[in-house]
């Protein structure tokens, strides 16, 4: 069976690697062509070898076997990163600071924990338990728990990845064969309350605070 092909195509975001493959359509048993975005040439490199490495890393080569696939969260996240988060024109273009924060969340929190997990196997209670761990145990370079406000940002990006995958038909847009919502983040609870209390600071103190927050390690907070 053919493994598929990779080729370059000009898209709104720039020259892009596209993976083409054939699958057996479940409805009638016919062989049909499917395509997946691999990534931008400027990010991956111009050689086919580089494109195939990314196809393997994202697990896209399993698509050549069947029309029913089980993408990993990493596959969905990288598709979101390339086709929505880094979008430069059209609907949904984001500010550079917003993109930077989302990249930080993906790289430091979501992908290390969920990257290799099949999206269909991610359950609301598992995600909810992870949120509780983030707020109760010392983690990260600061060796301190995250605040619920920070977890809310993590949850938002996580949910956006699933919604993006649904819009692009990488996963079902409603429920799976077991009747479960295909965006498990929707059912995962998190604290929405805040212990915020206003504190008056001087202009000099504000400059110090902003300088402290303006680095990769503290930007999420």
N, CA, C and O of each residue as an XYZ file, in Angstrom:
884
protein
N       0.846     -1.196      0.000
C       0.000      0.000      0.000
C       0.879      1.243      0.000
O       1.861      1.308      0.740
N       0.539      2.216     -0.812
C       1.322      3.441     -0.888
C       1.277      4.207      0.420
O       0.247      4.288      1.089
N       2.427      4.764      0.761
C       2.519      5.511      2.003
C       1.970      6.916      1.870
O       1.625      7.539      2.874
N       1.881      7.429      0.653
C       1.437      8.793      0.448
C       2.568      9.634     -0.101
O       3.667      9.130     -0.333
N       2.307     10.901     -0.308
C       3.310     11.806     -0.858
C       3.302     13.123     -0.090
O       2.308     13.484      0.541
N       4.427     13.834     -0.155
C       4.503     15.182      0.410
C       4.844     16.146     -0.710
O       5.619     15.816     -1.608
N       4.264     17.340     -0.657
C       4.527     18.347     -1.674
C       4.348     19.731     -1.061
O       3.744     19.885      0.001
N       4.881     20.729     -1.748
C       4.778     22.105     -1.276
C       3.618     22.808     -1.986
O       3.371     22.605     -3.175
N       2.918     23.640     -1.212
C       1.819     24.402     -1.786
C       1.785     25.784     -1.146
O       1.933     25.921      0.069
N       1.590     26.801     -1.971
C       1.516     28.162     -1.453
C       0.171     28.391     -0.786
O      -0.875     28.207     -1.407
N       0.199     28.792      0.476
C      -1.026     29.103      1.218
C      -0.901     30.479      1.846
O       0.140     31.129      1.748
N      -1.977     30.917      2.495
C      -1.993     32.271      3.059
C      -0.851     32.483      4.036
O      -0.289     33.576      4.101
N      -0.493     31.440      4.807
C       0.558     31.574      5.814
C       1.955     31.492      5.217
O       2.933     31.821      5.889
N       2.063     31.059      3.963
C       3.357     30.895      3.312
C       3.454     29.536      2.644
O       2.491     28.770      2.636
N       4.624     29.237      2.081
C       4.842     27.953      1.427
C       4.721     26.837      2.463
O       5.377     26.869      3.504
N       3.873     25.849      2.162
C       3.465     24.859      3.153
C       3.673     23.439      2.629
O       3.423     23.151      1.458
N       4.133     22.559      3.515
C       4.221     21.136      3.177
C       2.851     20.493      3.358
O       2.215     20.653      4.400
N       2.399     19.766      2.339
C       1.120     19.072      2.367
C       1.363     17.566      2.229
O       2.143     17.135      1.381
N       0.702     16.784      3.055
C       0.788     15.321      2.989
C      -0.478     14.785      2.321
O      -1.585     15.039      2.796
N      -0.320     14.048      1.223
C      -1.446     13.444      0.502
C      -1.389     11.931      0.654
O      -0.324     11.322      0.553
N      -2.549     11.338      0.900
C      -2.601      9.892      1.098
C      -3.976      9.392      0.704
O      -4.912     10.176      0.551
N      -4.093      8.083      0.541
C      -5.369      7.474      0.203
C      -5.887      6.641      1.366
O      -5.122      6.029      2.111
N      -7.209      6.636      1.498
C      -7.847      5.859      2.557
C      -9.027      5.102      1.959
O      -9.514      5.421      0.874
N      -9.466      4.100      2.693
C     -10.673      3.385      2.313
C     -11.859      4.012      3.018
O     -11.948      3.971      4.245
N     -12.766      4.590      2.254
C     -13.916      5.263      2.836
C     -14.876      4.236      3.442
O     -15.285      3.278      2.786
N     -15.221      4.462      4.710
C     -16.033      3.489      5.426
C     -17.425      3.339      4.839
O     -18.014      2.261      4.919
N     -17.964      4.410      4.244
C     -19.350      4.379      3.777
C     -19.569      3.466      2.580
O     -20.616      2.829      2.460
N     -18.557      3.404      1.675
C     -18.751      2.603      0.465
C     -17.555      1.743      0.081
O     -17.603      1.033     -0.923
N     -16.484      1.798      0.866
C     -15.317      0.967      0.594
C     -14.418      1.466     -0.513
O     -13.463      0.777     -0.873
N     -14.683      2.647     -1.073
C     -13.866      3.181     -2.155
C     -12.606      3.853     -1.613
O     -12.584      4.375     -0.498
N     -11.540      3.823     -2.455
C     -10.304      4.513     -2.123
C     -10.423      5.976     -2.521
O     -10.731      6.279     -3.673
N     -10.186      6.877     -1.593
C     -10.285      8.313     -1.851
C      -9.045      9.007     -1.306
O      -8.373      8.498     -0.410
N      -8.757     10.174     -1.864
C      -7.571     10.920     -1.427
C      -7.918     11.863     -0.278
O      -8.990     12.468     -0.252
N      -6.997     11.974      0.660
C      -7.105     12.920      1.769
C      -5.818     13.728      1.833
O      -4.775     13.280      1.357
N      -5.889     14.925      2.425
C      -4.694     15.751      2.606
C      -4.625     16.256      4.039
O      -5.651     16.465      4.686
N      -3.420     16.447      4.521
C      -3.175     17.035      5.835
C      -2.053     18.064      5.715
O      -1.097     17.866      4.964
N      -2.174     19.145      6.447
C      -1.112     20.141      6.496
C      -0.023     19.643      7.433
O      -0.304     19.266      8.571
N       1.213     19.640      6.962
C       2.346     19.183      7.768
C       2.983     20.356      8.515
O       3.288     20.242      9.702
N       3.185     21.477      7.829
C       3.794     22.647      8.456
C       4.398     23.557      7.408
O       4.445     23.216      6.226
N       4.856     24.705      7.841
C       5.449     25.677      6.928
C       6.858     25.263      6.532
O       7.618     24.759      7.358
N       7.205     25.476      5.272
C       8.537     25.139      4.772
C       9.608     25.910      5.537
O      10.683     25.377      5.810
N       9.315     27.163      5.883
C      10.298     27.978      6.591
C      10.601     27.438      7.977
O      11.676     27.696      8.517
N       9.667     26.689      8.564
C       9.871     26.114      9.891
C      10.502     24.726      9.837
O      11.322     24.376     10.686
N      10.112     23.934      8.827
C      10.533     22.534      8.769
C      11.758     22.309      7.892
O      12.507     21.357      8.113
N      11.973     23.169      6.902
C      13.049     22.965      5.947
C      12.481     22.643      4.577
O      11.309     22.289      4.448
N      13.316     22.767      3.557
C      12.839     22.628      2.183
C      12.987     21.224      1.620
O      12.528     20.966      0.507
N      13.617     20.304      2.354
C      13.821     18.954      1.836
C      12.636     18.053      2.164
O      11.961     18.243      3.176
N      12.389     17.063      1.292
C      11.314     16.111      1.542
C      11.596     15.288      2.801
O      10.677     14.895      3.519
N      12.878     15.037      3.054
C      13.237     14.272      4.253
C      12.754     14.980      5.511
O      12.260     14.344      6.442
N      12.902     16.308      5.529
C      12.445     17.082      6.686
C      10.928     17.000      6.816
O      10.399     16.893      7.922
N      10.234     17.050      5.685
C       8.770     16.964      5.709
C       8.326     15.587      6.199
O       7.383     15.483      6.984
N       9.003     14.526      5.739
C       8.626     13.176      6.173
C       8.892     12.964      7.656
O       8.145     12.252      8.327
N       9.958     13.583      8.173
C      10.224     13.483      9.618
C       9.076     14.083     10.411
O       8.673     13.541     11.440
N       8.547     15.206      9.927
C       7.431     15.847     10.620
C       6.152     15.033     10.473
O       5.354     14.958     11.408
N       5.951     14.426      9.308
C       4.799     13.536      9.121
C       4.832     12.415     10.151
O       3.815     12.088     10.763
N       6.029     11.824     10.339
C       6.166     10.759     11.322
C       5.970     11.252     12.734
O       5.325     10.584     13.542
N       6.523     12.427     13.047
C       6.413     12.967     14.407
C       4.963     13.253     14.778
O       4.557     13.044     15.921
N       4.188     13.730     13.816
C       2.788     14.049     14.057
C       1.889     12.814     13.986
O       0.711     12.874     14.336
N       2.453     11.701     13.532
C       1.649     10.489     13.424
C       0.692     10.512     12.255
O      -0.288      9.768     12.249
N       0.951     11.351     11.259
C       0.036     11.475     10.131
C       0.107     10.283      9.189
O      -0.843     10.027      8.449
N       1.226      9.544      9.201
C       1.370      8.439      8.268
C       0.396      7.302      8.552
O       0.188      6.445      7.693
N      -0.209      7.278      9.753
C      -1.205      6.249     10.037
C      -2.465      6.485      9.214
O      -3.289      5.583      9.066
N      -2.619      7.705      8.675
C      -3.823      8.011      7.908
C      -3.897      7.239      6.600
O      -4.980      7.113      6.028
N      -2.768      6.715      6.108
C      -2.778      5.982      4.856
C      -3.443      4.621      4.991
O      -3.705      3.961      3.985
N      -3.717      4.194      6.207
C      -4.293      2.880      6.428
C      -5.813      2.878      6.454
O      -6.430      1.895      6.045
N      -6.423      3.940      6.918
C      -7.868      3.915      7.126
C      -8.423      5.318      7.179
O      -7.710      6.273      7.486
N      -9.714      5.434      6.874
C     -10.380      6.722      6.969
C     -10.726      7.058      8.411
O     -11.066      8.201      8.718
N     -10.642      6.066      9.302
C     -10.904      6.278     10.720
C      -9.564      6.335     11.438
O      -8.905      5.309     11.606
N      -9.165      7.504     11.853
C      -7.864      7.674     12.477
C      -8.032      8.081     13.927
O      -9.098      8.518     14.362
N      -6.952      7.924     14.653
C      -6.944      8.319     16.059
C      -5.759      9.242     16.287
O      -4.720      8.807     16.782
N      -5.904     10.507     15.932
C      -4.781     11.444     16.078
C      -4.429     11.677     17.535
O      -5.284     11.600     18.418
N      -3.167     11.961     17.770
C      -2.729     12.316     19.113
C      -3.021     13.787     19.374
O      -3.283     14.554     18.446
N      -2.974     14.170     20.640
C      -3.158     15.581     20.974
C      -2.061     16.413     20.327
O      -2.306     17.547     19.917
N      -0.842     15.856     20.229
C       0.247     16.591     19.591
C      -0.093     16.891     18.129
O       0.164     17.991     17.641
N      -0.668     15.914     17.438
C      -1.038     16.149     16.055
C      -2.050     17.270     15.915
O      -1.937     18.117     15.029
N      -3.046     17.270     16.804
C      -4.054     18.332     16.775
C      -3.427     19.680     17.139
O      -3.734     20.701     16.524
N      -2.549     19.671     18.140
C      -1.936     20.914     18.613
C      -1.037     21.536     17.546
O      -1.035     22.753     17.362
N      -0.270     20.693     16.840
C       0.620     21.228     15.819
C      -0.177     21.753     14.627
O       0.216     22.740     14.004
N      -1.287     21.103     14.311
C      -2.152     21.619     13.242
C      -2.732     22.970     13.661
O      -2.801     23.895     12.851
N      -3.142     23.084     14.906
C      -3.637     24.345     15.456
C      -2.552     25.419     15.410
O      -2.813     26.562     15.037
N      -1.341     25.039     15.791
C      -0.235     25.993     15.817
C       0.049     26.550     14.416
O       0.199     27.759     14.241
N       0.119     25.659     13.425
C       0.503     26.071     12.083
C      -0.616     26.788     11.336
O      -0.355     27.703     10.556
N      -1.859     26.376     11.570
C      -2.965     26.852     10.726
C      -3.866     27.886     11.383
O      -4.679     28.514     10.706
N      -3.734     28.072     12.688
C      -4.570     29.067     13.359
C      -3.760     30.001     14.232
O      -3.874     31.221     14.117
N      -2.945     29.437     15.101
C      -2.214     30.276     16.049
C      -1.270     31.237     15.334
O      -1.166     32.404     15.712
N      -0.587     30.753     14.310
C       0.394     31.580     13.599
C      -0.194     32.239     12.351
O       0.541     32.747     11.504
N      -1.491     32.227     12.248
C      -2.161     32.820     11.090
C      -1.840     34.310     10.990
O      -1.892     35.032     11.986
N      -1.508     34.767      9.776
C      -1.082     36.151      9.594
C      -2.119     37.019      8.902
O      -2.067     38.244      9.009
N      -3.067     36.403      8.190
C      -4.122     37.169      7.531
C      -5.446     36.423      7.676
O      -5.467     35.222      7.947
N      -6.550     37.149      7.492
C      -7.861     36.521      7.531
C      -8.491     36.534      8.916
O      -8.084     37.299      9.791
N      -9.485     35.679      9.101
C     -10.237     35.616     10.352
C      -9.386     35.037     11.472
O      -8.699     34.032     11.287
N      -9.438     35.678     12.634
C      -8.817     35.105     13.817
C      -7.336     35.376     13.997
O      -6.682     34.687     14.780
N      -6.784     36.365     13.293
C      -5.370     36.705     13.485
C      -5.157     37.221     14.913
O      -5.939     38.037     15.400
N      -4.116     36.755     15.572
C      -3.886     37.084     16.973
C      -2.698     38.022     17.144
O      -1.788     38.059     16.316
N      -2.728     38.769     18.227
C      -1.617     39.652     18.554
C      -0.375     38.817     18.875
O      -0.487     37.686     19.349
N       0.809     39.380     18.616
C       2.057     38.649     18.833
C       2.191     38.188     20.278
O       2.670     37.083     20.533
N       1.774     39.020     21.223
C       1.870     38.647     22.636
C       0.950     37.462     22.942
O       1.315     36.572     23.711
N      -0.239     37.452     22.339
C      -1.173     36.343     22.530
C      -0.592     35.050     21.970
O      -0.687     33.996     22.598
N       0.011     35.136     20.784
C       0.641     33.963     20.166
C       1.780     33.450     21.038
O       1.913     32.245     21.253
N       2.599     34.370     21.537
C       3.741     33.984     22.370
C       3.296     33.246     23.628
O       3.893     32.241     24.012
N       2.242     33.753     24.267
C       1.727     33.114     25.478
C       1.161     31.732     25.176
O       1.389     30.785     25.929
N       0.420     31.619     24.069
C      -0.150     30.328     23.687
C       0.952     29.314     23.366
O       0.848     28.147     23.745
N       2.008     29.753     22.669
C       3.146     28.867     22.363
C       3.788     28.380     23.661
O       4.152     27.210     23.784
N       3.920     29.275     24.612
C       4.509     28.925     25.911
C       3.680     27.852     26.606
O       4.228     26.896     27.154
N       2.367     28.012     26.582
C       1.479     27.043     27.218
C       1.561     25.686     26.526
O       1.616     24.647     27.183
N       1.568     25.705     25.200
C       1.679     24.454     24.456
C       2.987     23.739     24.766
O       2.986     22.547     25.073
N       4.089     24.453     24.688
C       5.406     23.834     24.822
C       5.744     23.426     26.252
O       6.377     22.392     26.468
N       5.329     24.223     27.224
C       5.738     23.974     28.611
C       4.763     23.120     29.400
O       5.156     22.474     30.371
N       3.485     23.105     28.996
C       2.492     22.434     29.824
C       1.702     21.359     29.075
O       1.647     20.211     29.515
N       1.097     21.723     27.959
C       0.178     20.796     27.304
C       0.887     19.645     26.587
O       0.534     18.483     26.790
N       1.877     19.955     25.756
C       2.529     18.891     24.992
C       3.343     17.926     25.860
O       3.303     16.722     25.611
N       4.081     18.407     26.872
C       4.795     17.447     27.721
C       3.866     16.456     28.407
O       4.234     15.296     28.589
N       2.665     16.891     28.790
C       1.743     16.002     29.499
C       0.866     15.191     28.547
O       0.650     14.002     28.781
N       0.361     15.803     27.487
C      -0.660     15.162     26.667
C      -0.239     14.871     25.232
O      -0.993     14.252     24.482
N       0.954     15.308     24.839
C       1.365     15.216     23.442
C       1.212     13.850     22.811
O       0.747     13.745     21.676
N       1.595     12.792     23.526
C       1.564     11.450     22.953
C       0.267     10.705     23.220
O       0.138      9.537     22.855
N      -0.694     11.363     23.851
C      -1.977     10.734     24.163
C      -2.932     10.874     22.985
O      -3.060     11.957     22.414
N      -3.601      9.786     22.618
C      -4.602      9.875     21.562
C      -5.740     10.783     22.029
O      -6.229     10.651     23.150
N      -6.151     11.695     21.167
C      -7.181     12.668     21.538
C      -8.457     11.984     22.012
O      -9.118     12.459     22.936
N      -8.799     10.871     21.377
C     -10.033     10.161     21.732
C      -9.961      9.536     23.122
O     -10.993      9.205     23.707
N      -8.739      9.371     23.657
C      -8.574      8.735     24.961
C      -8.455      9.741     26.101
O      -8.321      9.345     27.259
N      -8.501     11.018     25.795
C      -8.402     12.051     26.827
C      -9.774     12.238     27.467
O     -10.725     12.640     26.798
N      -9.873     11.949     28.749
C     -11.141     11.959     29.456
C     -11.248     13.184     30.370
O     -10.240     13.648     30.903
N     -12.466     13.711     30.552
C     -12.656     14.898     31.394
C     -12.093     14.758     32.803
O     -11.478     15.695     33.313
N     -12.292     13.604     33.442
C     -11.812     13.444     34.819
C     -10.296     13.415     34.883
O      -9.712     13.882     35.861
N      -9.643     12.871     33.850
C      -8.184     12.892     33.805
C      -7.666     14.322     33.702
O      -6.722     14.715     34.387
N      -8.311     15.083     32.827
C      -7.898     16.482     32.645
C      -8.150     17.272     33.919
O      -7.319     18.080     34.334
N      -9.293     17.036     34.531
C      -9.649     17.725     35.768
C      -8.635     17.417     36.875
O      -8.221     18.312     37.612
N      -8.242     16.150     36.983
C      -7.246     15.758     37.994
C      -5.906     16.434     37.726
O      -5.199     16.819     38.658
N      -5.560     16.577     36.443
C      -4.318     17.264     36.089
C      -4.370     18.729     36.498
O      -3.386     19.263     37.010
N      -5.503     19.381     36.277
C      -5.658     20.767     36.711
C      -5.408     20.882     38.219
O      -4.726     21.801     38.673
N      -5.962     19.947     38.983
C      -5.792     19.976     40.435
C      -4.329     19.779     40.821
O      -3.844     20.386     41.776
N      -3.624     18.920     40.066
C      -2.199     18.714     40.328
C      -1.414     19.989     40.073
O      -0.519     20.338     40.843
N      -1.746     20.685     38.993
C      -1.035     21.920     38.658
C      -1.165     22.970     39.755
O      -0.264     23.786     39.950
N      -2.283     22.948     40.469
C      -2.515     23.976     41.495
C      -2.153     23.518     42.906
O      -2.291     24.280     43.862
N      -1.690     22.274     43.037
C      -1.438     21.762     44.389
C      -0.007     21.299     44.638
O       0.379     21.074     45.785
N       0.793     21.152     43.565
C       2.160     20.651     43.732
C       3.163     21.629     43.147
O       2.875     22.271     42.136
N       4.336     21.758     43.760
C       5.381     22.624     43.203
C       5.831     22.101     41.840
O       6.250     20.949     41.728
N       5.748     22.925     40.822
C       6.108     22.520     39.470
C       6.783     23.666     38.749
O       6.741     24.807     39.210
N       7.412     23.368     37.610
C       8.018     24.396     36.784
C       9.283     24.968     37.379
O       9.734     24.537     38.440
N       9.851     25.937     36.692
C      11.111     26.537     37.122
C      10.982     27.300     38.436
O      11.962     27.473     39.160
N       9.749     27.761     38.743
C       9.538     28.502     39.992
C       9.286     27.578     41.171
O       9.237     28.029     42.315
N       9.123     26.265     40.897
C       8.894     25.277     41.953
C       7.729     25.693     42.843
O       7.804     25.619     44.070
N       6.659     26.130     42.202
C       5.469     26.551     42.928
C       4.228     26.155     42.133
O       4.281     26.085     40.905
N       3.124     25.896     42.809
C       1.884     25.547     42.096
C       1.412     26.714     41.232
O       1.704     27.873     41.529
N       0.680     26.400     40.160
C       0.058     27.444     39.358
C      -1.196     27.953     40.061
O      -1.833     27.229     40.826
N      -1.532     29.181     39.797
C      -2.804     29.717     40.284
C      -3.922     29.195     39.388
O      -3.676     28.760     38.262
N      -5.160     29.242     39.900
C      -6.287     28.819     39.080
C      -6.463     29.735     37.877
O      -6.961     29.307     36.836
N      -6.057     30.993     38.016
C      -6.130     31.908     36.878
C      -5.212     31.445     35.749
O      -5.566     31.541     34.574
N      -4.030     30.941     36.115
C      -3.103     30.426     35.104
C      -3.626     29.132     34.497
O      -3.492     28.903     33.295
N      -4.222     28.288     35.333
C      -4.802     27.044     34.828
C      -5.933     27.352     33.848
O      -6.131     26.620     32.878
N      -6.671     28.427     34.096
C      -7.741     28.823     33.181
C      -7.188     29.131     31.792
O      -7.840     28.841     30.789
N      -5.994     29.714     31.724
C      -5.363     29.996     30.434
C      -4.932     28.701     29.755
O      -5.076     28.547     28.543
N      -4.400     27.768     30.550
C      -4.020     26.464     30.014
C      -5.244     25.751     29.454
O      -5.208     25.194     28.356
N      -6.325     25.777     30.223
C      -7.565     25.128     29.799
C      -8.101     25.764     28.520
O      -8.594     25.061     27.638
N      -8.009     27.072     28.415
C      -8.521     27.766     27.236
C      -7.785     27.322     25.975
O      -8.419     27.026     24.962
N      -6.450     27.274     26.026
C      -5.676     26.850     24.865
C      -5.972     25.394     24.526
O      -6.083     25.032     23.355
N      -6.097     24.567     25.549
C      -6.404     23.150     25.354
C      -7.738     22.988     24.630
O      -7.853     22.189     23.701
N      -8.737     23.743     25.054
C     -10.048     23.678     24.434
C     -10.012     24.224     23.008
O     -10.695     23.707     22.124
N      -9.217     25.265     22.788
C      -9.097     25.832     21.446
C      -8.505     24.830     20.469
O      -8.895     24.788     19.302
N      -7.560     24.020     20.946
C      -6.969     22.982     20.093
C      -8.052     22.014     19.621
O      -8.104     21.664     18.442
N      -8.923     21.578     20.549
C      -9.989     20.647     20.187
C     -10.999     21.297     19.243
O     -11.432     20.669     18.276
N     -11.378     22.546     19.511
C     -12.346     23.214     18.641
C     -11.785     23.402     17.232
O     -12.496     23.241     16.239
N     -10.499     23.744     17.163
C      -9.840     23.883     15.865
C      -9.872     22.551     15.114
O     -10.174     22.512     13.921
N      -9.560     21.468     15.814
C      -9.555     20.144     15.189
C     -10.944     19.767     14.690
O     -11.079     19.109     13.658
N     -11.976     20.182     15.419
C     -13.340     19.900     14.986
C     -13.705     20.698     13.739
O     -14.328     20.164     12.821
N     -13.325     21.958     13.702
C     -13.619     22.784     12.523
C     -12.955     22.218     11.274
O     -13.517     22.276     10.180
N     -11.749     21.668     11.446
C     -10.997     21.131     10.310
C     -11.282     19.650     10.082
O     -10.629     19.002      9.265
N     -12.268     19.121     10.815
C     -12.719     17.735     10.643
C     -11.617     16.722     10.904
O     -11.591     15.653     10.293
N     -10.698     17.058     11.818
C      -9.689     16.097     12.246
C     -10.273     15.134     13.263
O      -9.809     14.001     13.392
N     -11.294     15.585     13.988
C     -12.054     14.757     14.923
C     -13.524     15.121     14.752
O     -13.830     16.196     14.234
N     -14.440     14.251     15.175
C     -15.869     14.567     15.040
C     -16.226     15.851     15.779
O     -15.622     16.181     16.800
N     -17.203     16.563     15.259
C     -17.548     17.867     15.815
C     -18.592     17.802     16.921
O     -18.871     18.818     17.556
N     -19.176     16.631     17.167
C     -20.215     16.559     18.197
C     -19.852     15.513     19.254
O     -19.209     15.833     20.253
N     -20.264     14.271     19.032
C     -19.957     13.213     19.984
C     -19.386     12.024     19.235
O     -19.598     11.877     18.032
N     -18.651     11.165     19.963
C     -18.095      9.987     19.321
C     -19.084      8.837     19.369
O     -20.242      9.020     19.744
N     -18.626      7.648     18.988
C     -19.540      6.507     18.916
C     -20.083      6.089     20.272
O     -21.101      5.401     20.344
N     -19.411      6.499     21.361
C     -19.889      6.186     22.702
C     -20.796      7.273     23.266
O     -21.265      7.166     24.399
N     -21.045      8.325     22.473
C     -21.889      9.406     22.940
C     -21.171     10.427     23.794
O     -21.815     11.283     24.401
N     -19.824     10.358     23.858
C     -19.059     11.320     24.660
C     -18.738     12.566     23.840
O     -18.444     12.458     22.650
N     -18.790     13.745     24.457
C     -18.366     14.950     23.735
C     -16.924     14.798     23.280
O     -16.078     14.342     24.049
N     -16.631     15.176     22.034
C     -15.293     15.012     21.514
C     -14.345     16.119     21.961
O     -13.154     16.065     21.654
N     -14.842     17.109     22.672
C     -13.979     18.094     23.321
C     -14.076     17.845     24.826
O     -14.923     18.437     25.496
N     -13.219     16.975     25.363
C     -13.329     16.603     26.778
C     -13.066     17.753     27.735
O     -13.457     17.698     28.901
N     -12.404     18.798     27.244
C     -12.090     19.936     28.106
C     -13.371     20.631     28.562
O     -13.407     21.238     29.633
N     -14.423     20.539     27.743
C     -15.693     21.184     28.087
C     -16.240     20.646     29.407
O     -16.809     21.398     30.199
N     -16.069     19.351     29.643
C     -16.619     18.727     30.850
C     -15.644     18.705     32.018
O     -16.026     18.351     33.133
N     -14.397     19.076     31.780
C     -13.408     19.113     32.862
C     -13.594     20.392     33.682
O     -13.516     21.494     33.141
N     -13.837     20.247     34.962
C     -14.086     21.412     35.819
C     -12.773     22.068     36.245
O     -11.724     21.427     36.299
N     -12.862     23.340     36.540
C     -11.746     24.088     37.137
C     -12.332     25.215     37.969
O     -13.464     25.644     37.743
N     -11.564     25.685     38.920
C     -12.028     26.775     39.765
C     -12.084     28.063     38.956
O     -11.132     28.414     38.258
N     -13.201     28.757     39.056
C     -13.326     30.029     38.345
C     -13.258     31.216     39.287
O     -13.181     32.367     38.858
N     -13.288     30.917     40.568
C     -13.227     31.987     41.553
C     -11.832     32.566     41.674
O     -10.876     32.010     41.133
N     -11.713     33.660     42.370
C     -10.423     34.325     42.532
C     -10.319     34.913     43.927
O     -11.309     35.369     44.498
N      -9.108     34.897     44.468
C      -8.865     35.541     45.759
C      -8.231     36.914     45.547
O      -7.480     37.411     46.387
N      -8.556     37.511     44.401
C      -7.988     38.804     44.033
C      -8.346     39.892     45.049
O      -9.487     40.005     45.496
N      -7.355     40.667     45.387
C      -7.560     41.834     46.249
C      -6.710     42.970     45.711
O      -5.497     42.822     45.559
N      -7.335     44.097     45.422
C      -6.620     45.222     44.824
C      -5.570     45.780     45.782
O      -5.820     45.945     46.976
N      -4.394     46.063     45.231
C      -3.307     46.655     46.008
C      -2.781     47.851     45.233
O      -2.484     47.743     44.043
N      -2.665     48.985     45.899
C      -2.156     50.193     45.263
C      -0.636     50.152     45.255
O      -0.014     49.923     46.293
N      -0.029     50.376     44.079
C       1.428     50.398     43.975
C       1.855     51.708     43.341
O       1.079     52.368     42.650
N       3.090     52.066     43.587
C       3.632     53.299     43.025
C       4.072     53.054     41.587
O       4.246     51.902     41.189
N       4.257     54.120     40.793
C       4.757     53.937     39.422
C       6.082     53.187     39.379
O       6.314     52.370     38.489
N       6.951     53.472     40.351
C       8.248     52.793     40.391
C       8.079     51.296     40.629
O       8.765     50.478     40.016
N       7.147     50.943     41.538
C       6.892     49.526     41.805
C       6.288     48.835     40.582
O       6.613     47.682     40.296
N       5.411     49.536     39.861
C       4.804     48.957     38.674
C       5.841     48.649     37.608
O       5.752     47.619     36.940
N       6.824     49.525     37.440
C       7.896     49.284     36.463
C       8.670     48.016     36.824
O       9.006     47.214     35.952
N       8.949     47.844     38.119
C       9.660     46.647     38.572
C       8.838     45.393     38.302
O       9.366     44.378     37.848
N       7.527     45.474     38.589
C       6.640     44.318     38.369
C       6.591     43.949     36.891
O       6.706     42.776     36.538
N       6.419     44.950     36.026
C       6.318     44.679     34.589
C       7.616     44.092     34.044
O       7.592     43.193     33.203
N       8.743     44.598     34.523
C      10.031     44.047     34.080
C      10.184     42.599     34.507
O      10.746     41.787     33.773
N       9.680     42.272     35.702
C       9.769     40.900     36.197
C       8.889     39.955     35.386
O       9.254     38.804     35.146
N       7.722     40.454     34.967
C       6.781     39.592     34.223
C       7.185     39.427     32.762
O       6.753     38.478     32.106
N       7.996     40.322     32.252
C       8.319     40.307     30.829
C       9.497     39.370     30.523
O      10.516     39.797     29.981
N       9.341     38.107     30.875
C      10.327     37.094     30.494
C       9.601     35.760     30.353
O       8.534     35.574     30.937
N      10.166     34.832     29.585
C       9.457     33.572     29.270
C       9.022     32.767     30.490
O       8.004     32.078     30.431
N       9.768     32.834     31.597
C       9.462     32.009     32.752
C       8.251     32.496     33.524
O       7.574     31.705     34.181
N       7.972     33.789     33.453
C       6.868     34.337     34.250
C       5.714     34.857     33.411
O       4.716     35.313     33.967
N       5.818     34.802     32.104
C       4.795     35.413     31.250
C       3.425     34.780     31.458
O       2.407     35.470     31.395
N       3.390     33.469     31.707
C       2.104     32.800     31.940
C       1.409     33.373     33.160
O       0.202     33.612     33.125
N       2.151     33.600     34.244
C       1.552     34.140     35.462
C       1.092     35.563     35.242
O       0.560     36.189     36.158
